[in-house]
Amino acid sequence: MKGFYCELNEIVEHFGLKVLTPEVDYKNIHITTRDINRPGIQLTGFLDYFDKNRIQIVGQVEAMYLKQLAQNEKLSIYTKLMDLGAPCYIFCRDIEPDTELINIATKKCIPIFSTQESTTDFMSLIIKYLGEKLAPSITLHGCLVDINGVGVFIRGESGIGKSEAVLELIKRGHRMVSDDAVEIYKASEKTLFGKAPKIVRDFLEIRGIGIVDIKTMFGVQSVKETQSIELVVTLQEWDSKAEYDRLGDRESFVEILGNKIVNYDIPLRPGRNVAVILEAAALSYRQRQMGYNDTAEFIKRANEQFIAKD
């Protein structure tokens, strides 16, 4: 599992931020929280609660408030804020902060940046970015496919036919996210999403053929960068002695990063069309999420038939 931080330098490069304090070294600063802060109330002097680990975002409202303050008031606020510390301050809409603030921040080694993005847009972008970068994550063996909008994580022993099933699904109009390895991130207590490691992105391995570039072969519509994971399908070798769920009335789950995900165990034997089975699994899951349980409907009909005979 990866460490829960990202480097401020990555954020600066990703968003193309303009550096306003060139003398401050920001390349070794680590961001450890997904939360950000707009220091509105702090500018009025209320400093009882201030999380110094959060990136501070300054927008038009804060800038206009500071502009109407007397010089001595501004200097007092700047000094108090910089004494509290913060990973950085980012001014939106290309707002130019006061020279006094730049000087104090430089002395306190707190970097200041600016972006041309509006405050609302930038906050939305950076919250999403930090949410992905700082989410608990793990890389698991398997494939991730978008089947009719349902994110299906396909797992099973090496060589059981996962990649071949993904190839058939792509031919049937579905989209591949990753083959062989999936980076899984915990977005919330209920949501996981996955993506491909950079080295294998868009590639699929077929034994006997080799590596296939899915994006080039089938077009951009055949691949997807990220996908939430709603369903896990575990492919297994057929065991004649094993008992398999034939009605679908026994709910099974797997736990990934502390989240419980619905799991279907699918036994394989020669002649079974795995891609079609995976489609059926995804559609059945979607139906149940929408309130229709096909197993319950079948049992209801069977009971009605028995009652009618009696």
C-alpha positions in Angstrom: 0.0 0.0 0.0 1.3 3.4 -0.9 2.2 6.2 1.4 -0.4 8.9 2.0 1.3 12.0 0.7 2.1 13.8 -2.5 4.8 16.3 -3.3 3.9 19.9 -3.6 6.3 20.0 -6.7 3.9 17.6 -8.5 1.0 19.9 -7.8 2.8 22.9 -9.1 3.8 21.1 -12.3 0.4 19.5 -12.8 -1.6 22.7 -12.6 1.1 24.9 -14.1 1.2 27.2 -11.1 3.1 30.5 -11.3 5.8 30.7 -8.6 5.6 34.0 -6.7 8.2 33.2 -4.1 11.2 32.0 -6.1 13.5 32.1 -3.2 11.5 29.5 -1.2 12.3 25.9 -1.8 9.0 24.0 -2.2 10.3 20.8 -3.8 10.6 18.9 -0.5 7.2 19.9 0.9 4.8 16.9 1.3 1.0 17.3 1.2 -0.7 14.9 3.6 -4.3 15.8 3.6 -7.0 16.0 0.9 -8.7 18.9 2.7 -8.1 22.5 1.6 -8.9 25.8 3.2 -10.0 29.3 2.2 -8.7 31.5 5.0 -11.7 33.8 5.0 -12.5 33.9 8.7 -8.8 33.8 9.6 -8.3 37.1 7.8 -10.7 38.7 10.3 -8.4 37.7 13.1 -10.1 34.4 14.3 -7.2 32.0 14.4 -8.4 29.6 17.1 -8.9 26.9 14.5 -6.4 26.7 11.6 -5.1 23.5 10.1 -1.6 24.3 9.0 -1.4 21.1 7.0 -3.9 22.3 4.4 -3.2 24.1 1.2 -4.6 27.6 1.5 -6.7 28.9 -1.4 -7.2 32.7 -1.8 -9.9 34.0 -4.1 -11.5 37.3 -5.1 -13.5 37.7 -1.9 -10.4 37.4 0.4 -8.3 39.6 -1.9 -11.0 42.4 -1.9 -11.3 42.2 1.9 -7.5 42.6 2.3 -7.5 45.5 -0.1 -9.8 47.6 2.0 -7.8 47.1 5.2 -5.3 49.6 6.6 -1.6 48.9 6.1 -0.9 48.1 9.7 -3.9 45.7 9.9 -2.7 43.8 6.8 0.8 43.5 8.1 -0.5 42.1 11.4 -2.7 39.6 9.7 0.1 38.5 7.3 2.5 38.0 10.1 0.1 36.0 12.2 -0.9 33.8 9.3 2.6 33.1 8.2 3.6 32.3 11.8 0.9 29.6 11.9 2.5 27.9 8.9 1.0 26.2 5.8 2.2 24.1 2.9 1.5 27.0 0.5 -0.9 29.7 -0.5 -2.4 29.7 -4.0 -4.0 32.9 -5.4 -6.7 32.3 -8.0 -7.7 34.5 -11.0 -4.1 35.6 -11.4 -4.5 37.8 -8.3 -1.2 39.5 -7.4 -0.7 39.5 -3.6 0.8 42.4 -1.7 4.6 42.8 -1.8 4.5 42.8 2.0 2.9 39.3 2.0 5.5 38.0 -0.4 8.3 39.3 1.8 6.9 37.8 5.0 6.1 34.5 3.3 9.6 34.4 1.9 11.1 35.0 5.4 8.9 32.2 6.9 9.7 29.8 3.9 6.1 29.5 2.9 5.7 29.3 -0.9 3.0 31.3 -2.7 1.7 30.6 -6.1 -1.0 31.9 -8.5 -3.3 30.4 -11.1 -5.5 31.9 -13.7 -8.3 29.5 -12.9 -11.4 30.8 -11.1 -11.5 30.0 -7.4 -14.5 27.6 -7.7 -13.0 25.8 -10.7 -9.6 25.4 -9.2 -10.9 24.2 -5.9 -12.9 21.5 -7.7 -9.8 20.5 -9.7 -7.4 20.3 -6.8 -9.9 18.5 -4.5 -10.3 15.8 -7.2 -6.5 15.7 -7.7 -5.7 15.3 -4.0 -8.5 12.8 -3.6 -6.9 10.5 -6.1 -3.3 11.1 -5.0 -3.9 10.7 -1.3 -6.4 7.9 -1.4 -5.3 4.6 0.2 -4.3 2.4 -2.7 -3.1 -1.1 -3.6 -2.2 -2.9 -6.8 -3.9 -6.3 -7.4 -3.5 -8.9 -10.1 -6.6 -9.0 -12.4 -8.4 -7.0 -15.1 -10.8 -4.1 -14.9 -13.6 -3.6 -17.5 -16.5 -1.3 -17.9 -19.4 -3.5 -18.8 -22.5 -1.4 -19.6 -21.4 1.1 -17.0 -20.7 -1.4 -14.3 -17.0 -1.6 -13.2 -16.1 -5.3 -13.1 -12.8 -6.4 -11.5 -12.0 -9.8 -12.9 -9.6 -12.0 -10.9 -8.4 -15.6 -11.0 -5.3 -17.7 -11.3 -2.8 -16.8 -14.0 -3.7 -18.4 -17.3 -7.4 -19.0 -16.5 -8.5 -16.8 -19.4 -9.1 -13.3 -17.9 -7.4 -11.5 -20.8 -9.1 -13.5 -23.5 -12.5 -12.7 -21.8 -11.6 -9.0 -21.8 -10.7 -9.1 -25.5 -14.1 -10.7 -26.3 -15.8 -8.0 -24.2 -14.0 -5.3 -26.1 -15.2 -6.8 -29.4 -18.7 -6.7 -28.0 -18.4 -2.9 -27.4 -17.3 -2.7 -23.8 -14.3 -0.8 -22.5 -11.0 -2.0 -20.9 -9.5 -0.1 -18.1 -6.6 -2.4 -17.2 -5.2 -5.9 -18.0 -3.1 -8.0 -15.6 -2.7 -5.4 -12.9 -5.1 -2.9 -11.5 -4.2 0.1 -9.2 -7.2 0.3 -6.8 -7.9 3.5 -4.8 -10.3 4.0 -2.0 -12.3 7.2 -2.8 -14.6 6.8 0.2 -16.0 4.1 2.6 -18.3 3.0 -0.2 -16.4 3.7 -3.3 -13.3 2.2 -5.0 -12.0 3.1 -8.4 -9.2 1.5 -10.4 -6.9 2.4 -13.2 -4.0 0.8 -15.1 -0.4 1.2 -14.1 1.2 3.5 -16.5 3.5 0.8 -18.1 0.6 -1.4 -19.1 -2.1 1.2 -19.9 -4.0 0.3 -23.1 -2.1 -3.0 -23.5 -3.5 -6.5 -23.3 -1.4 -9.7 -23.2 -2.7 -12.7 -25.1 -0.7 -15.9 -24.7 0.5 -17.1 -28.0 0.2 -13.7 -29.6 1.9 -11.4 -27.2 1.1 -7.8 -26.4 -1.8 -6.1 -28.1 -2.3 -2.3 -28.2 -6.1 -2.2 -27.7 -6.4 1.6 -28.2 -4.6 1.4 -31.6 -6.4 -1.8 -32.7 -10.0 -1.0 -31.6 -10.0 2.8 -31.2 -10.2 5.2 -28.3 -13.7 4.1 -27.5 -12.4 0.7 -26.4 -10.4 1.9 -23.4 -11.1 4.0 -20.3 -8.7 5.7 -18.0 -10.5 5.1 -14.6 -13.5 3.2 -13.5 -15.3 2.8 -10.2 -15.4 -0.9 -9.0 -18.9 -2.2 -8.3 -18.5 -5.9 -8.8 -15.8 -8.5 -8.5 -15.9 -11.7 -10.6 -13.6 -14.6 -9.5 -12.9 -17.1 -12.3 -12.2 -20.6 -11.0 -11.4 -24.0 -12.6 -14.5 -26.2 -12.6 -14.5 -28.6 -9.7 -17.0 -31.4 -10.0 -16.9 -32.0 -6.2 -17.5 -28.4 -5.3 -20.9 -26.9 -4.5 -21.8 -23.8 -6.6 -24.5 -21.3 -6.1 -27.2 -22.1 -8.6 -30.0 -19.8 -7.5 -27.9 -16.7 -6.6 -29.6 -16.4 -3.2 -26.3 -16.5 -1.3 -24.6 -13.1 -1.3 -20.8 -13.2 -1.4 -18.4 -10.3 -0.8 -14.7 -9.7 -1.0 -12.9 -7.0 1.0 -10.6 -4.5 -0.7 -9.0 -1.7 1.3 -11.6 -2.2 3.9 -14.6 -1.9 1.5 -16.9 -4.8 0.9 -17.6 -5.5 -2.8 -20.2 -8.0 -4.2 -18.4 -11.1 -5.6 -19.5 -13.7 -8.1 -17.6 -17.0 -8.2 -17.7 -18.3 -11.8 -16.6 -21.9 -12.4 -15.1 -22.4 -15.9 -15.0 -25.5 -18.1 -14.4 -25.9 -21.8 -17.2 -24.4 -23.9 -18.4 -21.8 -21.5 -18.5 -18.3 -23.1 -16.9 -16.3 -20.4 -17.5 -12.9 -21.9 -21.3 -13.5 -22.2 -21.3 -14.8 -18.6 -19.5 -11.6 -17.4 -22.1 -9.5 -19.3 -24.9 -11.4 -17.6 -23.2 -10.9 -14.2 -22.9 -7.1 -14.7 -26.5 -6.8 -15.9 -27.8 -8.9 -13.0 -25.9 -6.8 -10.5 -27.3 -3.6 -12.1 -30.9 -5.0 -11.9 -30.4 -5.8 -8.2 -29.1 -2.3 -7.5 -32.2 -0.9 -9.2 -34.5 -3.0 -6.9 -35.2 -6.1 -9.1 -34.0 -9.4 -7.7 -34.3 -12.1 -10.4 -33.7 -14.9 -7.9 -36.4 -13.6 -5.5 -38.8 -13.4 -8.5 -38.0 -17.0 -9.5 -38.6 -18.3 -5.9 -41.9 -16.3 -5.8 -43.1 -17.9 -9.0 -42.0 -21.4 -7.8 -43.9 -20.9 -4.5 -47.0 -19.7 -6.4 -46.8 -22.8 -8.6 -46.6 -25.2 -5.6 -49.5 -23.4 -3.8 -51.6 -23.7 -7.0 -51.0 -27.4 -7.1 -52.0 -27.9 -3.5 
